[in-house]
């Protein structure tokens, strides 16, 4: 059993606070404001354990209706066509209200109140935005389910509103606590759905696939069995949960237990409870335990050095030498010219170059394949199908690029952490760089192309233009033979030349459409490359700042602890003999208190981790 499935032991929130508060007091008494700030962040996570559940899927899969049925509230617009045009965040509140979050260049996002009755009409071009970019819609409603800390994010369907790629949706997933991928029961998984699901799993460990609209399709059980087979063959270990939002709504309205059981929502609740809420409780306990353990290590370092100097001045002198060596190493880590800083800067530069090259290479291959398809036929007759295929391929390429970039960023964090090996094992930061404010802007849709169909009148005119010269030329020649201008020979020549002219005109039109199609494809992929490239660079800058601040904080905390330890050891060596016994007793008592806190921190870890907790600096 790994950490993700370790046994969960319920630890009350008060027990975590009772562990954090005395540790904060000790750190504050020692003058370690940096450690106090670290524990305050842990305390905030305990008191406000919000869990973000992102609902994703292709168009028309019933995402909005599912969220409404799950919460038993009408908070997301529902319709036969695509209705969710902007990301919708649904969270708990004592009073029901909604806000539209708008971009404000150079300032914090602006919030505009939206009447609950107008939620269905919210779109990127809503008049209430006054021309500003709509970032998201926040709906705050009282709900027993949301009161447990769950926050649901209803995303626009992948492939709609001129945004054929999934980068905007994938950008929300690394920071999500769980992802629900929806696919209706009308058909088996398609290749784009499996590709998108594979990308989601690469970004978030807690994923469930929901087969929706089981009430509409009597054969849904066969579809579920087929989908389960597709997942097994693809090597994807994902819970497959058939649900019916309509049956769920009827069950709540009629208070019918049998309908509720048939809706499949009970299995979904089990997933949320076991794989999301309880796992998050384990993660919070783990984070609190490691934070307390790290703070105790920092505080114990100074007290241990002082106690060694008080008990044996000779050993204290040796400890001072060792502390001076460790302090010199840590000071090197704290310098802006340190090796880890150079590794981070070089790594980000290399990563930016590699990501851009990978994206361009993927899009170039898609473009070449699309152009090959254009050359093999008439793009006018197949433009809709070709456009749909192109959007799917670009979505797959951009998504794979995003997942690969995320994995490389995690790898870079591990490489930088290796520079801190002498300072002890360090915890890696969570690369939570996804923000709803930074959702990728939609790109322009693939432009339209002339179908190539012409009417009978135009065909006749084209033929007549070609046949006119033939009739006239051969008619004049045959007049020399005593025949009239219009005779079987001249008419036959006109028909032949008219037919050739029509065929030449048709071929010229096809060649022109092929050229126009290639231009449209290249313009479309260039637009996608431009938007995705900008988003990738922005995320890399955020990752660089996050890693820089995280490891700088570790270096500062370690340097502060070593400085305090060195000063305490030097001062202890100069204490009078009469004071040594008293001070030794005080230090021993403080170390016993810290040891007790460390033991309590180990006890709140999941059962499997309690005996193997890693020491974090």
Backbone torsions as a table, in degrees:
resi	resn	phi	psi	omega
1	UNK	NA	129.0	179.1
2	UNK	-89.7	-179.0	-177.3
3	UNK	-63.6	-28.3	-177.3
4	UNK	-70.4	-25.2	-178.0
5	UNK	-116.2	17.4	178.9
6	UNK	-62.4	151.8	-177.9
7	UNK	-59.6	134.3	-177.8
8	UNK	-99.5	121.1	176.3
9	UNK	-108.2	124.4	-175.2
10	UNK	-66.5	119.7	177.0
11	UNK	-117.0	119.5	-178.4
12	UNK	-60.9	150.4	178.0
13	UNK	-59.0	-36.8	-179.4
14	UNK	-62.3	-33.8	-179.7
15	UNK	-65.5	-37.6	177.8
16	UNK	-68.0	-40.5	178.0
17	UNK	-65.1	-39.5	178.9
18	UNK	-65.2	-24.8	175.6
19	UNK	-81.5	-38.2	-176.6
20	UNK	-74.0	-42.0	-173.5
21	UNK	-59.1	-50.8	178.7
22	UNK	-64.8	-31.7	177.2
23	UNK	-65.8	-39.8	177.0
24	UNK	-62.0	-42.4	-179.2
25	UNK	-63.0	-41.2	179.3
26	UNK	-66.2	-42.9	179.2
27	UNK	-64.6	-39.0	178.6
28	UNK	-66.8	-39.6	178.8
29	UNK	-65.1	-30.1	178.6
30	UNK	-82.7	-1.0	179.9
31	UNK	77.2	17.5	-177.9
32	UNK	-94.9	78.3	179.6
33	UNK	-65.3	-28.2	179.0
34	UNK	-65.7	-39.6	178.1
35	UNK	-72.4	-33.1	177.0
36	UNK	-62.2	-42.5	178.9
37	UNK	-62.4	-39.5	178.9
38	UNK	-63.1	-42.3	179.7
39	UNK	-72.0	-31.9	177.1
40	UNK	-63.8	-37.8	176.9
41	UNK	-63.9	-41.2	177.5
42	UNK	-63.7	-37.7	179.1
43	UNK	-65.4	-37.8	178.6
44	UNK	-64.4	-38.6	178.4
45	UNK	-65.1	-33.8	179.8
46	UNK	-70.9	-42.8	-175.5
47	UNK	-78.0	-23.7	-178.9
48	UNK	-131.6	71.1	-176.1
49	UNK	-83.6	68.9	-179.7
50	UNK	-75.2	137.8	179.5
51	UNK	-119.1	121.4	-177.2
52	UNK	-95.6	118.6	178.6
53	UNK	-107.2	116.0	-177.6
54	UNK	-98.3	127.2	179.3
55	UNK	-103.1	118.1	-174.4
56	UNK	-130.6	169.7	177.9
57	UNK	156.1	173.7	177.6
58	UNK	-73.4	178.9	-178.3
59	UNK	-65.7	148.8	170.8
60	UNK	59.0	40.2	177.7
61	UNK	-103.9	2.3	176.9
62	UNK	84.6	29.7	-177.9
63	UNK	-65.8	-49.5	-176.3
64	UNK	-65.5	-42.3	178.2
65	UNK	-64.0	-34.6	177.8
66	UNK	-64.3	-46.2	179.4
67	UNK	-61.5	-42.3	178.6
68	UNK	-61.5	-44.4	-179.3
69	UNK	-68.5	-37.6	-179.4
70	UNK	-63.1	-41.4	-178.0
71	UNK	-91.5	-9.4	-174.8
72	UNK	58.5	40.4	-179.5
73	UNK	-141.9	151.2	175.4
74	UNK	-98.8	84.2	-176.5
75	UNK	-113.1	-17.5	179.6
76	UNK	-118.0	138.4	-178.7
77	UNK	-67.4	141.7	-176.0
78	UNK	-128.3	138.9	178.3
79	UNK	-168.4	171.7	179.6
80	UNK	-71.1	-29.9	179.4
81	UNK	-99.7	-178.9	178.6
82	UNK	-64.5	126.2	-176.0
83	UNK	-119.6	-30.4	179.4
84	UNK	-82.7	102.4	-176.4
85	UNK	-98.4	-22.0	178.4
86	UNK	-130.8	151.8	177.4
87	UNK	-58.6	133.8	-178.8
88	UNK	-116.5	119.4	179.5
89	UNK	-100.5	122.8	-179.4
90	UNK	-114.0	119.0	-176.8
91	UNK	-139.2	166.1	-173.7
92	UNK	-79.0	146.6	176.9
93	UNK	-161.6	150.2	178.8
94	UNK	-67.6	-34.5	179.4
95	UNK	-114.3	142.3	-179.7
96	UNK	-83.8	125.0	175.1
97	UNK	-160.2	162.9	-178.9
98	UNK	-133.8	147.2	180.0
99	UNK	-134.6	141.6	174.1
100	UNK	-100.1	121.5	-178.1
101	UNK	-96.0	119.5	-174.7
102	UNK	-115.1	147.3	177.1
103	UNK	-71.9	136.5	177.1
104	UNK	-127.4	100.3	-175.7
105	UNK	-54.0	128.1	177.4
106	UNK	77.6	8.5	-178.3
107	UNK	-149.6	175.3	178.5
108	UNK	-67.1	151.6	179.6
109	UNK	-56.0	145.4	-179.5
110	UNK	-95.0	141.5	-178.7
111	UNK	-112.9	132.4	-179.4
112	UNK	-124.4	127.2	178.9
113	UNK	-66.8	137.4	179.3
114	UNK	-124.2	125.1	174.8
115	UNK	-59.2	141.0	-178.4
116	UNK	-60.4	-27.8	179.4
117	UNK	-72.1	-12.0	-178.1
118	UNK	-104.7	10.7	-177.1
119	UNK	-61.5	-36.7	-177.5
120	UNK	-66.9	-20.7	-176.1
121	UNK	-95.2	0.0	-177.6
122	UNK	-71.6	129.8	179.2
123	UNK	-146.9	169.0	178.6
124	UNK	-59.7	-19.0	-178.2
125	UNK	-110.5	22.8	-178.6
126	UNK	-60.4	139.2	-179.8
127	UNK	-60.4	-26.6	-179.6
128	UNK	-66.5	-17.8	177.9
129	UNK	-77.3	-17.0	179.7
130	UNK	52.5	41.4	176.8
131	UNK	84.9	-5.7	179.9
132	UNK	-81.1	160.6	177.6
133	UNK	-74.3	130.8	178.5
134	UNK	-85.5	116.8	-179.4
135	UNK	-83.6	-47.4	-178.5
136	UNK	-167.9	167.5	174.2
137	UNK	-116.0	125.2	179.5
138	UNK	-108.9	122.4	179.7
139	UNK	-113.2	120.3	-178.6
140	UNK	-112.1	118.3	-176.2
141	UNK	-141.2	149.3	173.3
142	UNK	-74.0	128.9	-178.5
143	UNK	-155.3	132.3	177.9
144	UNK	-59.9	-37.0	-180.0
145	UNK	-69.3	-43.3	179.4
146	UNK	-70.4	-24.3	-179.2
147	UNK	-64.7	-19.8	177.4
148	UNK	-77.8	0.9	178.3
149	UNK	104.4	2.4	-180.0
150	UNK	-77.8	138.2	175.3
151	UNK	-127.8	121.4	-178.1
152	UNK	-100.7	138.5	178.4
153	UNK	-120.0	109.9	177.3
154	UNK	-89.7	116.2	-173.7
155	UNK	-99.8	154.0	173.3
156	UNK	-61.6	147.4	179.3
157	UNK	-62.0	137.4	-179.8
158	UNK	-64.7	123.8	177.4
159	UNK	107.9	1.9	-175.9
160	UNK	-110.5	167.1	175.8
161	UNK	53.0	47.4	175.9
162	UNK	67.0	16.7	-179.0
163	UNK	-123.0	73.1	-171.3
164	UNK	-72.4	-19.0	-177.6
165	UNK	-92.9	161.2	-174.6
166	UNK	-99.6	11.6	-176.2
167	UNK	-62.2	-38.0	-179.0
168	UNK	-63.8	-39.0	178.1
169	UNK	-75.0	-42.5	178.5
170	UNK	-61.8	-28.5	179.2
171	UNK	-64.3	-21.6	179.4
172	UNK	-86.5	-16.3	-168.1
173	UNK	-77.7	-39.1	-179.2
174	UNK	-56.8	-30.2	-179.9
175	UNK	-91.4	-0.3	-178.1
176	UNK	-81.5	147.0	174.6
177	UNK	-84.1	-23.7	176.2
178	UNK	-159.9	154.9	179.8
179	UNK	-130.3	132.0	174.6
180	UNK	-109.5	114.6	-179.5
181	UNK	-99.1	121.1	-175.2
182	UNK	-103.8	138.5	174.3
183	UNK	-146.4	130.3	-175.4
184	UNK	-78.9	169.0	-173.5
185	UNK	-88.5	14.2	-178.8
186	UNK	-73.4	-27.2	-179.1
187	UNK	-155.9	168.5	178.4
188	UNK	-70.4	169.6	176.0
189	UNK	-56.7	134.6	172.7
190	UNK	-91.9	166.3	-179.9
191	UNK	-60.9	-42.2	176.0
192	UNK	-60.3	-36.7	179.3
193	UNK	-67.0	-42.7	178.0
194	UNK	-64.1	-39.8	177.5
195	UNK	-63.9	-43.2	178.7
196	UNK	-64.9	-40.9	179.0
197	UNK	-63.4	-39.5	178.4
198	UNK	-63.7	-38.9	177.7
199	UNK	-66.3	-40.7	-179.6
200	UNK	-62.6	-43.4	-179.5
201	UNK	-63.4	-32.3	178.5
202	UNK	-70.5	-14.9	-177.2
203	UNK	-109.0	-21.1	-177.4
204	UNK	-142.5	130.3	-177.6
205	UNK	-75.1	-24.9	-177.0
206	UNK	-101.1	97.3	-176.7
207	UNK	-132.0	136.7	172.0
208	UNK	-130.2	142.8	178.3
209	UNK	-106.2	122.6	-177.7
210	UNK	-105.6	126.5	174.8
211	UNK	-94.5	108.1	-171.8
212	UNK	-96.3	172.7	175.9
213	UNK	60.0	38.0	178.0
214	UNK	-67.6	-19.2	178.6
215	UNK	-73.6	-20.2	-177.0
216	UNK	-90.2	-20.5	-171.8
217	UNK	-125.2	108.3	-179.1
218	UNK	-61.5	-24.1	-177.2
219	UNK	-91.4	20.4	-173.2
220	UNK	-62.5	-28.5	-179.6
221	UNK	-66.3	-39.0	176.4
222	UNK	-65.0	-37.7	178.4
223	UNK	-64.4	-42.5	179.6
224	UNK	-63.1	-43.6	178.6
225	UNK	-62.7	-41.3	178.6
226	UNK	-65.3	-41.4	178.5
227	UNK	-64.1	-38.0	178.5
228	UNK	-63.5	-37.9	176.1
229	UNK	-65.7	-39.8	177.4
230	UNK	-61.1	-41.8	-179.4
231	UNK	-64.9	-41.0	179.5
232	UNK	-65.1	-43.4	179.5
233	UNK	-66.7	-30.0	178.9
234	UNK	-84.2	-4.7	-179.8
235	UNK	71.8	30.5	-178.4
236	UNK	-106.8	116.5	180.0
237	UNK	-94.9	90.6	-175.6
238	UNK	-133.5	133.5	174.7
239	UNK	-61.7	136.0	180.0
240	UNK	-113.5	112.6	-172.1
241	UNK	-120.5	110.5	174.4
242	UNK	-77.2	131.4	-178.6
243	UNK	-138.8	158.4	175.0
244	UNK	-132.6	111.5	179.5
245	UNK	-66.4	-36.1	-178.8
246	UNK	-65.4	-45.3	178.2
247	UNK	-64.4	-35.9	177.3
248	UNK	-62.1	-44.9	179.5
249	UNK	-63.7	-43.6	178.0
250	UNK	-63.7	-39.5	-179.6
251	UNK	-62.2	-40.7	178.9
252	UNK	-69.6	-39.2	-177.9
253	UNK	-69.5	-37.6	-177.1
254	UNK	-96.3	-5.2	-176.2
255	UNK	54.6	50.1	-175.0
256	UNK	-107.7	112.5	-177.5
257	UNK	-67.7	-35.7	-178.9
258	UNK	-67.2	-39.5	176.0
259	UNK	-65.0	-38.5	179.0
260	UNK	-63.4	-41.7	178.8
261	UNK	-65.6	-39.0	-179.6
262	UNK	-70.8	-24.6	-179.5
263	UNK	-68.9	-21.1	178.9
264	UNK	83.2	2.6	-176.2
265	UNK	-73.9	-19.2	179.1
266	UNK	-64.6	-40.2	177.1
267	UNK	-65.4	-34.1	176.9
268	UNK	-66.4	-42.3	177.6
269	UNK	-61.2	-39.1	177.5
270	UNK	-61.5	-40.9	178.4
271	UNK	-62.7	-46.8	-179.5
272	UNK	-63.2	-38.1	-177.3
273	UNK	-73.2	-45.9	-173.5
274	UNK	-85.1	-39.4	-173.8
275	UNK	-96.7	-12.0	-177.6
276	UNK	-118.7	-63.5	-174.5
277	UNK	-65.8	-51.3	-177.7
278	UNK	-68.1	-36.2	177.0
279	UNK	-65.2	-38.3	177.6
280	UNK	-65.8	-38.7	176.6
281	UNK	-59.6	-41.2	176.3
282	UNK	-64.2	-38.5	179.0
283	UNK	-66.2	-39.9	178.8
284	UNK	-64.6	-44.5	179.4
285	UNK	-62.5	-42.0	180.0
286	UNK	-61.6	-44.0	-179.2
287	UNK	-65.2	-42.8	178.7
288	UNK	-63.4	-44.0	-179.5
289	UNK	-60.9	-45.6	-178.9
290	UNK	-68.8	-36.4	177.5
291	UNK	-65.3	-45.3	178.8
292	UNK	-63.7	-42.1	179.4
293	UNK	-61.6	-42.5	180.0
294	UNK	-65.6	-42.7	179.3
295	UNK	-63.8	-42.4	177.6
296	UNK	-60.6	-39.9	178.3
297	UNK	-60.8	-44.5	179.6
298	UNK	-62.5	-45.3	-177.5
299	UNK	-71.1	-36.7	-179.5
300	UNK	-68.5	-28.9	-179.2
301	UNK	-59.6	-46.9	179.6
302	UNK	-68.0	-44.0	-178.9
303	UNK	-66.1	-39.3	179.3
304	UNK	-64.5	-40.5	178.2
305	UNK	-65.3	-41.5	178.8
306	UNK	-65.1	-42.4	-178.9
307	UNK	-65.2	-38.1	178.6
308	UNK	-63.7	-39.9	179.1
309	UNK	-69.7	-34.0	179.6
310	UNK	-70.2	-39.6	-177.5
311	UNK	-76.9	-38.2	-176.7
312	UNK	-145.7	100.4	-178.3
313	UNK	-54.8	-32.4	-179.5
314	UNK	-66.7	-45.4	176.7
315	UNK	-66.6	-31.6	177.9
316	UNK	-64.1	-37.9	178.9
317	UNK	-65.9	-40.0	177.9
318	UNK	-66.4	-36.9	178.1
319	UNK	-65.3	-36.2	179.1
320	UNK	-63.3	-41.8	179.1
321	UNK	-62.5	-42.9	179.8
322	UNK	-66.0	-38.9	179.1
323	UNK	-67.0	-37.9	178.1
324	UNK	-63.6	-38.6	177.6
325	UNK	-65.4	-45.3	179.8
326	UNK	-64.6	-36.8	179.7
327	UNK	-66.4	-38.2	179.0
328	UNK	-63.5	-39.7	178.2
329	UNK	-64.5	-43.1	-178.3
330	UNK	-68.8	-36.5	177.1
331	UNK	-62.1	-33.8	177.4
332	UNK	-66.5	-37.8	177.4
333	UNK	-65.8	-28.7	-175.3
334	UNK	-81.0	-16.8	-178.6
335	UNK	-71.6	147.7	177.8
336	UNK	-67.0	-20.8	180.0
337	UNK	-95.9	12.2	-177.6
338	UNK	-66.5	163.8	-175.1
339	UNK	-65.9	-36.2	-177.8
340	UNK	-68.0	-32.9	176.2
341	UNK	-65.1	-41.8	178.4
342	UNK	-67.0	-40.1	177.3
343	UNK	-61.0	-41.6	179.6
344	UNK	-65.4	-46.8	-178.9
345	UNK	-63.0	-46.0	179.6
346	UNK	-65.8	-39.3	-179.6
347	UNK	-63.9	-42.3	179.0
348	UNK	-65.3	-42.0	178.9
349	UNK	-62.6	-45.0	178.8
350	UNK	-64.9	-39.7	-178.9
351	UNK	-64.6	-41.7	178.6
352	UNK	-61.3	-43.1	179.0
353	UNK	-65.4	-43.7	-178.1
354	UNK	-66.6	-41.1	-179.3
355	UNK	-64.3	-44.3	179.9
356	UNK	-63.4	-42.4	179.6
357	UNK	-66.0	-42.0	-179.8
358	UNK	-62.8	-42.9	179.9
359	UNK	-63.8	-47.1	-179.8
360	UNK	-62.7	-38.7	179.9
361	UNK	-65.8	-42.7	178.9
362	UNK	-63.5	-46.2	-178.9
363	UNK	-67.5	-32.9	178.3
364	UNK	-65.7	-40.6	178.3
365	UNK	-64.7	-40.8	177.8
366	UNK	-63.9	-42.1	-179.9
367	UNK	-62.5	-44.2	-179.7
368	UNK	-64.1	-40.2	179.4
369	UNK	-66.9	-38.1	177.7
370	UNK	-66.6	-41.5	178.7
371	UNK	-65.8	-34.3	177.1
372	UNK	-64.6	-40.2	177.3
373	UNK	-65.9	-35.0	178.2
374	UNK	-65.3	-42.2	-178.1
375	UNK	-69.0	-22.0	-176.4
376	UNK	-85.7	-7.0	-178.9
377	UNK	-159.2	-163.5	178.6
378	UNK	-96.1	107.7	-176.8
379	UNK	-63.7	-23.8	-179.3
380	UNK	-63.8	-39.0	-178.1
381	UNK	-78.2	-22.0	-175.3
382	UNK	-118.8	19.3	-171.4
383	UNK	-65.8	-40.9	-179.1
384	UNK	-63.1	-46.4	179.5
385	UNK	-66.0	-40.0	178.8
386	UNK	-65.3	-39.7	178.6
387	UNK	-64.2	-40.7	178.1
388	UNK	-64.5	-43.2	177.3
389	UNK	-62.5	-41.9	-178.8
390	UNK	-63.1	-42.5	179.0
391	UNK	-63.4	-39.6	178.6
392	UNK	-65.4	-43.4	-179.2
393	UNK	-66.6	-39.3	179.1
394	UNK	-68.5	-39.6	176.5
395	UNK	-59.8	-43.5	179.1
396	UNK	-64.0	-43.7	-177.6
397	UNK	-65.9	-45.7	-179.5
398	UNK	-66.3	-41.0	178.2
399	UNK	-63.2	-44.7	177.6
400	UNK	-61.7	-38.6	177.5
401	UNK	-64.0	-40.1	-179.5
402	UNK	-65.9	-45.6	-179.9
403	UNK	-63.6	-42.0	178.9
404	UNK	-62.8	-40.5	178.2
405	UNK	-63.9	-39.0	178.8
406	UNK	-63.8	-43.2	178.8
407	UNK	-64.0	-40.4	178.9
408	UNK	-65.9	-35.2	177.7
409	UNK	-65.7	-40.0	176.1
410	UNK	-63.7	-40.9	177.7
411	UNK	-62.0	-41.2	179.4
412	UNK	-62.9	-39.1	178.1
413	UNK	-61.1	-39.8	178.5
414	UNK	-66.7	-38.7	179.0
415	UNK	-63.7	-43.8	179.1
416	UNK	-64.8	-37.4	-178.3
417	UNK	-64.3	-26.2	179.8
418	UNK	-62.7	-25.1	178.8
419	UNK	-69.4	-15.4	-178.3
420	UNK	-101.5	19.8	-177.2
421	UNK	-61.6	-38.2	-179.9
422	UNK	-69.0	-21.5	179.9
423	UNK	-90.3	3.8	-178.5
424	UNK	104.0	168.5	178.4
425	UNK	-67.3	131.7	-177.3
426	UNK	-111.7	149.9	176.3
427	UNK	-83.9	141.6	179.8
428	UNK	-84.8	144.6	179.3
429	UNK	-73.9	152.5	173.1
430	UNK	-83.9	121.6	-176.2
431	UNK	-78.5	68.9	179.8
432	UNK	-89.3	78.9	-178.4
433	UNK	-107.6	6.9	179.4
434	UNK	-86.2	127.9	179.3
435	UNK	-138.2	137.2	-179.9
436	UNK	-63.2	-20.0	177.5
437	UNK	-71.6	-17.5	-175.6
438	UNK	-108.2	24.3	178.9
439	UNK	-61.1	133.6	-176.0
440	UNK	-58.3	131.7	-179.9
441	UNK	-65.9	142.3	178.7
442	UNK	-62.9	145.3	176.3
443	UNK	-95.0	163.3	179.2
444	UNK	-66.5	144.9	-179.8
445	UNK	-68.6	160.3	174.8
446	UNK	-62.6	126.8	-174.6
447	UNK	-65.5	156.6	-179.4
448	UNK	-74.0	159.7	-179.6
449	UNK	-134.0	142.9	178.3
450	UNK	-58.9	132.6	-176.0
451	UNK	-69.6	-26.0	-179.2
452	UNK	92.0	-3.4	179.6
453	UNK	-82.5	130.6	177.3
454	UNK	-124.9	151.8	-177.8
455	UNK	-76.6	170.2	-178.7
456	UNK	-64.4	-34.2	179.7
457	UNK	-64.0	-44.8	-179.7
458	UNK	-65.9	-36.9	177.0
459	UNK	-61.2	-44.3	179.8
460	UNK	-62.2	-42.1	-179.6
461	UNK	-63.9	-41.2	178.0
462	UNK	-62.4	-44.1	179.4
463	UNK	-64.8	-39.6	-179.3
464	UNK	-66.4	-38.2	178.1
465	UNK	-62.0	-38.0	179.9
466	UNK	-76.0	-34.2	-175.6
467	UNK	-81.7	-19.4	-175.2
468	UNK	-59.4	-47.4	-178.9
469	UNK	-64.4	-38.0	-179.5
470	UNK	-67.0	-44.0	179.0
471	UNK	-61.9	-44.8	-176.9
472	UNK	-67.0	-45.3	-176.1
473	UNK	-66.1	-51.7	-178.7
474	UNK	-71.5	-27.0	176.8
475	UNK	-66.0	-42.2	178.3
476	UNK	-65.0	-39.8	179.9
477	UNK	-64.7	-43.3	-177.3
478	UNK	-72.3	-20.3	176.4
479	UNK	-65.5	-27.1	177.4
480	UNK	-68.6	-18.7	179.7
481	UNK	-97.2	9.2	176.3
482	UNK	87.7	12.3	-179.9
483	UNK	-98.5	161.1	177.8
484	UNK	-74.1	167.4	179.5
485	UNK	-60.8	-44.0	177.5
486	UNK	-97.9	110.8	180.0
487	UNK	-143.8	171.0	-177.4
488	UNK	-56.0	-35.8	-178.9
489	UNK	-68.3	-49.7	-178.2
490	UNK	-65.6	-38.5	178.3
491	UNK	-66.2	-42.9	178.2
492	UNK	-61.2	-42.7	178.1
493	UNK	-63.1	-38.8	178.6
494	UNK	-63.8	-39.8	178.4
495	UNK	-64.5	-44.8	-179.8
496	UNK	-62.3	-48.0	-178.5
497	UNK	-68.7	-34.6	177.5
498	UNK	-65.3	-41.1	177.3
499	UNK	-63.1	-42.9	178.9
500	UNK	-63.3	-41.0	179.6
501	UNK	-63.3	-39.2	179.0
502	UNK	-65.4	-42.8	178.6
503	UNK	-65.1	-42.4	178.0
504	UNK	-62.5	-41.6	179.1
505	UNK	-64.5	-40.7	178.9
506	UNK	-64.1	-41.4	178.6
507	UNK	-65.7	-39.6	178.6
508	UNK	-64.4	-38.2	177.9
509	UNK	-65.3	-40.4	179.0
510	UNK	-63.9	-43.8	178.9
511	UNK	-61.7	-41.2	178.3
512	UNK	-64.1	-41.9	179.2
513	UNK	-65.6	-36.3	177.0
514	UNK	-62.6	-43.2	177.8
515	UNK	-64.0	-43.7	178.8
516	UNK	-64.1	-38.1	180.0
517	UNK	-64.8	-42.7	179.5
518	UNK	-64.4	-40.0	178.0
519	UNK	-63.1	-43.1	179.8
520	UNK	-63.8	-40.8	180.0
521	UNK	-64.8	-45.7	-179.8
522	UNK	-65.6	-39.5	178.3
523	UNK	-63.3	-40.2	-179.7
524	UNK	-65.3	-48.0	-179.6
525	UNK	-67.4	-34.6	176.4
526	UNK	-63.8	-40.4	178.6
527	UNK	-63.3	-44.5	177.5
528	UNK	-62.4	-44.8	-179.7
529	UNK	-60.7	-40.3	-179.9
530	UNK	-64.5	-47.9	-177.8
531	UNK	-67.1	-47.0	-178.2
532	UNK	-67.2	-38.1	177.6
533	UNK	-61.1	-42.4	177.4
534	UNK	-62.4	-43.8	179.8
535	UNK	-63.3	-41.5	180.0
536	UNK	-63.2	-42.7	179.2
537	UNK	-64.1	-41.1	178.5
538	UNK	-62.7	-42.4	-179.7
539	UNK	-67.4	-38.6	178.8
540	UNK	-64.2	-37.6	176.5
541	UNK	-63.9	-41.0	177.6
542	UNK	-64.8	-40.4	178.0
543	UNK	-63.0	-42.1	179.5
544	UNK	-62.2	-44.1	179.3
545	UNK	-66.0	-40.2	-179.6
546	UNK	-63.9	-46.6	179.0
547	UNK	-65.8	-40.7	179.1
548	UNK	-61.0	-48.2	-178.6
549	UNK	-66.3	-38.0	-178.2
550	UNK	-64.6	-51.0	-176.6
551	UNK	-74.3	-29.5	173.2
552	UNK	-64.3	-40.1	177.4
553	UNK	-63.0	-40.6	177.6
554	UNK	-63.1	-43.9	179.0
555	UNK	-62.9	-41.4	179.9
556	UNK	-66.0	-42.2	179.2
557	UNK	-64.8	-43.1	179.4
558	UNK	-65.7	-42.1	179.1
559	UNK	-63.5	-40.8	178.7
560	UNK	-64.7	-41.6	179.8
561	UNK	-65.2	-43.4	179.2
562	UNK	-66.4	-38.0	177.1
563	UNK	-63.5	-43.9	177.6
564	UNK	-63.8	-39.7	179.9
565	UNK	-64.8	-43.2	-180.0
566	UNK	-64.1	-44.0	179.2
567	UNK	-65.3	-40.2	179.9
568	UNK	-65.5	-40.5	179.8
569	UNK	-66.9	-40.0	179.5
570	UNK	-68.3	-39.5	178.6
571	UNK	-69.3	-35.1	179.9
572	UNK	-65.4	-32.0	-179.9
573	UNK	-67.2	-21.7	-177.6
574	UNK	-100.2	3.1	-179.8
575	UNK	-75.2	142.0	178.6
576	UNK	-63.4	153.4	-177.6
577	UNK	-60.2	-34.2	-178.3
578	UNK	-68.3	-25.1	-178.4
579	UNK	-90.9	-16.3	-174.9
580	UNK	-61.1	-44.7	-176.4
581	UNK	-64.3	-43.0	-179.0
582	UNK	-65.3	-47.0	-178.8
583	UNK	-65.5	-37.1	178.4
584	UNK	-61.6	-40.0	179.2
585	UNK	-65.4	-39.9	178.7
586	UNK	-64.0	-44.8	-178.9
587	UNK	-65.2	-41.4	179.2
588	UNK	-61.3	-40.0	179.5
589	UNK	-65.3	-42.4	178.4
590	UNK	-63.7	-38.1	179.5
591	UNK	-69.6	-32.5	175.5
592	UNK	-65.2	-40.7	178.2
593	UNK	-62.5	-44.4	178.9
594	UNK	-64.9	-38.9	178.5
595	UNK	-64.0	-37.2	178.0
596	UNK	-66.1	-40.1	177.3
597	UNK	-64.8	-39.3	179.4
598	UNK	-64.4	-38.3	178.6
599	UNK	-66.9	-40.9	177.2
600	UNK	-64.3	-37.1	178.6
601	UNK	-64.2	-37.1	179.0
602	UNK	-69.6	-29.7	-176.6
603	UNK	-73.5	-23.9	-177.6
604	UNK	-88.0	-3.6	175.8
605	UNK	-68.4	155.5	170.8
606	UNK	-52.6	150.8	-170.7
607	UNK	-50.4	-44.5	-174.7
608	UNK	-69.6	-26.9	-174.3
609	UNK	-95.7	-11.3	-172.7
610	UNK	-58.6	-32.4	-176.6
611	UNK	-96.9	-5.2	-176.4
612	UNK	-128.9	33.5	-179.0
613	UNK	-63.0	133.2	178.2
614	UNK	-79.7	144.5	176.7
615	UNK	-85.2	122.7	179.9
616	UNK	-111.2	139.8	-179.4
617	UNK	-79.0	NA	NA
